[in-house]
Amino acid sequence: MSDTDTQVPLPDLNNAAESSAANDVGYNEDEQAARIAADLEAVFDVPVQVSAVLGRSKMDVGELLKLGPGTVLELDRRVGEAIDIYVNNRLVARGEVVLVEDKLGVTMTEILKAERT
């Protein structure tokens, strides 16, 4: 079996609706969405690391060692300012901290457009 036998072609998500609508006489948006979801099913179980960064602080190691319970650490952000959301160490969105029942969460308020290199 060669490497090309295991490659699955990815759908063109930018033009998928346009090309299918033009080519299919019995075009159905639900069927198209189901086909796209089925095509992407292989990546649903790929693990990613998601980080929500409230802010940053810079200090010397000596200062770090002096920190203890109850120490207030000043961050480079103001109260109410958006936090950064990273996926695999890449900034992808900004959001706000929310309280859901008794747990903290993050809601995305802005999804950043990826810069292609």
Residue, then its C-alpha position, 0 to 999 in steps of 0.5 A: m500500500s503506498d502513501t497515496d492510498t491512505q490520503v483522504p482528499l479534503p473538501d474545499l470549504n470556501n467554495a463547497a456550497e457554491s460548487s455543489a449548488a451549481n453542479d447538483v440539480g437536487y441540491n440540499e443544504d442538509e445533505q451537503a452539511a452532512r457530507i462535509a461533516a463526514d469528510l471531516e470526521a477523521v480529525f474530530d479526535v485529534p487532540v489540541q491544547v487550548s489555553a486562555v491567557l488572563g495576562r502576563s507578568k515579568m519578574d526575577v527568579g528571586e521575586l518568584l521564590k518570594l511568592g506565597p499564598g495570598t500574594v497578589l500578582e499584577l498582570d499586564r491587563r486591566v479588569g474587563e479587558a479581553i483575554d487571549i485564547y490560544v490553540n496549540n500555542r497559536l492565538v486564534a481568538r479573544g474572549e471573556v471570563v464567565l462563571v458557569e454554575d460554580k466553574l470558570g469558563v471562557t466565552m469567545t467574543e472575537i475569532l481572529k483571522a489566521e495569517r497565512t504565510 
